[in-house]
């Protein structure tokens, strides 16, 4: 849930960043249509697409973010499990130093 909330809050900035990079890139279709800064990108996005323009593609980004977080969490748990198992096996094989 935390990852989803963070994505929803930060997504408008991600959209603006990608639009500005695409407009200023070497393969920009119409160089005259590049943005003149962040404020210009905000104003033009709002004027052309409304509030929804800042959230285009949000569903796929949330799916990608949640899936990535889930995979990361599962991998961390598996790594922790097998590390503990290995350490216990190594400790069982070690001769007792107290004797």
Secondary structure by P-SEA (a helix, b strand, c coil): caaaaaaaaaaaaaaaaaaaaaaacccccccccccccaaaaaaaaaacccccccccaaaaaaaaaaaaaaaaaaaaaaaaaaaaaaaaaaaaacccccc
